[in-house]
Amino acid sequence: MDAEELLRRYSAGERNFTGADLRGIELRNCHLEAANFTNADFTQAKLSRVNLNRANLTDANLNQAKLSYVKLNEANVIRAKFKEASLGGYQIENINLEEANFQGARLEDIAIGNTNMKKANFNNACLIEVSLFKVNLDDSWLIEASFGHVILKNVTLRNTNLEKAIFCETSLEDVDLTGAKITDSNFWSGNTFGTITTPEGEYIQDYWRILLEQRSKG
């Protein structure tokens, strides 16, 4: 299905595009609110300033897609695949990204709030100038993920795998790491640290600074 057909059918009142083949589609400055794209294939699609608020993207394939200024507020994106995708330039809230796969993806200049990201996969992902506020990342995978100029506030990372993750010039405030795996994680200088719940379940301040001091002495 090409862009012209999709927009024509949506304008005619159709909302169910379950399983649609939209590989390589290019969409710009259009509205697709509340559309059902369950199991749709957006591989290598280019979406710019597309309104997908309240859309259903459950199990959708967006691998290697490029999304810029895309609205996804209150969207259902459970188990969607964003492998090696590029996402940037927007603010989203109240979105369900449980078990979404962002492996190798690049997220830049994005603000995400009040969002469920439990069991998401961010292995080898790159997050630049991303803000996460009231986000649940419990049981997620962030092995070798890179965080640059990222703000984490009121974020839960319980039982999350952060092995070999890199935090550079990142702000962490009210972050819960109970049960998290942080083996070989690198926390570079220049970060700011607030109250943290440690992997051992202890609630203390300046945990990352203490960790860095311990590593430097070791």
N, C-alpha and C positions, 0 to 999 in steps of 0.2 A: 504494500500500500504506500503510495507516495503522499507528500504533504497536501497536495491539492485535494485528493480524495478524502483524506482524513478530516480536513477542515470543512469540507463540503458536507460530509455525513454528520459531523458534530453540529454544524449550523442548522441541519435539518432536524435536530433533536435526538440523534443517536448518541448513546453514552457507553454502550457496551462494546469494547474493543479487545475483549479477552483473546489472548493468543495471537494478536495481530503481528504480522511481519513488518516491522518498521526499521529494519536494518539500514543504517546510513541516512535516515531521513533528516532533513534540515528544516527546523521550525524556528520562526523568529516573530516576536511581538504578537503572540496569539493567546487565546483563552481556551483552556481545556479543563476547566474546573469540574470536579466531581465525575470525571470520566473513569471508566473501569478498564485499566490496562493490565489486569492480572495475566501473568505469563506472557506478556507482550515482549517482543524482541527489539530493543533499541540499540543493538550493538553498533558502535561507531557513529551513533546519531549525534547531531549538533543541535542543541537546544539553547536559544538565547532569548531571554525575557519572555519565557513561556509561563503562563499561569496554570499550575497544576494543584492549586489548593483543593483539599478534600478529595483528591484523586486516589484511586486504588492501584498501587503498583506492586502488589504482592507477587513475589516470585518473578518479577520482571527482570529482563537481562539488559543492563546498561553498561556492559563491559566496553571499555575503551571509548565511552561516550564523552562528549564535551558539554557541560552544563554551565551556563553563565547567567546570573541574575534570574534563575528559575525559582518561582514561588511554589513551595511545597507545604505550606501551613496546613496542619490537621490532615495530612496525607497518610495513607497506610502503605508503608514500604517494607513490610515484613519479608525477610529472606531475599530481597532484591540484590542483584549482583552489580557491583560497580568496579570490578577489577580493572586496574590501570586506567580508570576514568579520571577526568579532570573536572573539578567542581569549584565554583568560586563566585564571589560577588553578590551574596544575598544573605538575608536573615530569615530563619525558619523557626517556628515554634509548634509545640504540640504535635510532633510527628512521631510515628511508630516505625523505628528502624531496627526492631529486634531481629537478630540473626542476619542482618545485612552484611554483605561481603565487600569491603573496601580494600582488599589486598592490593598493594602496589599503587593505590590511587593517590592523587594529589588534591588536597583541599586547601584553598587559599582565600583569605578575606571573607570568611563565613562566620556568622553568629548563630549558634544553635541553642535554643532554650526549651526547658520543660519537655524533654524528649527521652523516649525509651530506646536505648541502644544495647540492651542486654544481649550477650552472646554474639556481638558483632565481631567481625574479623578485620582488623586494621594492620595485619602483618605487613611490614615493609612500606606502609603508607607514609606520606609526607604531609604534615599539617603546618601551614604557614599563616600566621596572623589569623588564627581561628579562636573564637571565644565559645566556651562551653559553660552554660549556666543551668543548674538544676538538670543535669543529664545523668542517666543511669547507664553505666558501662559495666555493670557486674557480669562476671564470667566471660568477659570478652578477651580477644587475643590482640595484643599490640607488640608482638615480637619484632624487634628491630625497627619499630616505628620512630619517626623523627618529629619532634615538636619544636617549632621555632616561633618565638614571639606569640605564644599561645597563652590564653587565660583559661584556667580551670577553676571554677567557683561553684561550690555546692555540687560537686561531682562525686559519684560513688564508683569505685573501681575494685569492689570486693571480689576476691578470687580471680582477679584478672592477671593474665600473663604479660608482664612488661619486660621480659628478659631481653637484654641488649637494646632497650629503648633509649633514645637520646632526647634530653630536655635541654634546650638552649634558650636563654632569655625568656623563660616561661614563668608565669605567675600562678602559684598554687595556693588556694584558700578554701578551707573547709572541704578537704579531699579525703575520702575514706578509702584506705588501701588494705583493709582487713583481709588477710589471707592472700594478698597479691604476691606474685613471684617477681622479684626485681633483680635476679641474678645478672651480674655483668651489665646492669643499666649504667649509663653515663649521665651524670647530672652536672652540666657545665657551669662555670662561674657566670654571674650576672643574673641568675634566677632570683625571684623573690618568693619567700616562703611564709605561709600563714599556719593556721591550726591544721594539723594532720592527724588522722587515725592511722597508726603504723600497721604494717602487715601482721604484727603480733597483737593488734587490737588495742594498743595504748594510745590515748588521746593526748597529744602534746603539741607544743608550738615549736616552730623552726626545726621540724624533723629533718628536712632535706639538708639544712645547714649542718646539723649535727652529723648526719651521714657523711657529708663531704669531709668534715673535719676528721672523722674516724678513718675514712679512706685515705686521706692525705698522711695521717700518722702511720697507717698500716704499711 
